[in-house]
Amino acid sequence: MTRFLISFDAQAMDHIPAEELPDVAEAAHGVVREAMDAGVWVFGGGLEHQRASIVAVEGTVTDGSYPDALARSFL
């Protein structure tokens, strides 16, 4: 199954003026509704900017940076 990750930094929308946020939120929700109507499984969640432990399939545990942990989780 093909998988996609759409990700952006927690502060990526900080430049949007407060009065525009309701319109931006509605547009984002529209995209999600359209995807779900097309049968796409949609999940929303957050990741913290912190070091993470990476556990390999054979059980090896190593420390990794935030981007490294994110990339490895989808391999």
C-alpha positions, 0 to 999 in steps of 0.5 A, a space after each residue: 500500500 502506498 503511504 504518504 506523510 504530509 508534515 510541517 513544523 509546529 510553527 509553520 502557520 505562525 505567520 497567518 494573522 489571527 483573523 484569517 485562521 478560521 478561513 485557513 482552518 475551514 480550507 484545511 478541513 475541506 481538504 481532509 473531508 475530500 480525502 476521506 470521501 475518496 476513501 483515504 485514511 486520514 490521521 492527524 497527530 503531533 510530534 514533539 521536537 525532541 530526541 527520540 529512541 529508535 528501536 530497530 526490528 531486531 530490537 537494537 535501541 539507538 538515540 536519534 534526532 527528531 528528523 531521523 526518528 521521523 524518517 525511520 518510522 516510515 521505512 
